[in-house]
Amino acid sequence: MKIFELRELTNDELQQKLDDLREEIFNLRFQHASNRLDNPMKIKIAKKNIAQIKTLLTERE
């Protein structure tokens, strides 16, 4: 997701998206451990999105 798209969301929506991404990265790690993950870059992308959302939430405080 692009940063300008994230800036349009409210704090509650960002928090919900953060929770979803944390759950997704949890599942991706299990898939990676069992060698069922097709694209390992998904983990990196999820981590990047989490960092962007945390940065936006910190900026708004």
For each residue, the residues with C-beta under 8 A, 3 or more apart:
1: 5 6 17 49 52
2: 5 6
3: 6 7 52 56
4: 7 8
5: 1 2 8 9
6: 1 2 3 9 14 17 52 53 56
7: 3 4 56
8: 4 5
9: 5 6 13 14 17
10: 13 14
11: 14 15 57 60
12: 15 16
13: 9 10 16 17
14: 6 9 10 11 17 18 53 56 57
15: 11 12 18 19 57
16: 12 13 19 20
17: 1 6 9 13 14 20 21 49 53
18: 14 15 21 22 50 53 54 57
19: 15 16 22 23
20: 16 17 23 24
21: 17 18 24 25 46 49 50 53
22: 18 19 25 26 50
23: 19 20 26 27
24: 20 21 27 28 46
25: 21 22 28 29 43 46 47 50
26: 22 23 29 30
27: 23 24 30 31
28: 24 25 31 32 37 42 43 46
29: 25 26 32 33 43
30: 26 27 33 34
31: 27 28 34 36 37
32: 28 29 35 36 37 40 43
33: 29 30
34: 30 31
35: 32
36: 31 32
37: 28 31 32 40 42 43
38:
39: 42
40: 32 37 43 44
41: 44 45
42: 28 37 39 45 46
43: 25 28 29 32 37 40 46 47
44: 40 41 47 48
45: 41 42 48 49
46: 21 24 25 28 42 43 49 50
47: 25 43 44 50 51
48: 44 45 51 52
49: 1 17 21 45 46 52 53
50: 18 21 22 25 46 47 53 54
51: 47 48 54 55
52: 1 3 6 48 49 55 56
53: 6 14 17 18 21 49 50 56 57
54: 18 50 51 57 58
55: 51 52 58 59
56: 3 6 7 14 52 53 59 60
57: 11 14 15 18 53 54 60 61
58: 54 55 61
59: 55 56
60: 11 56 57
61: 57 58
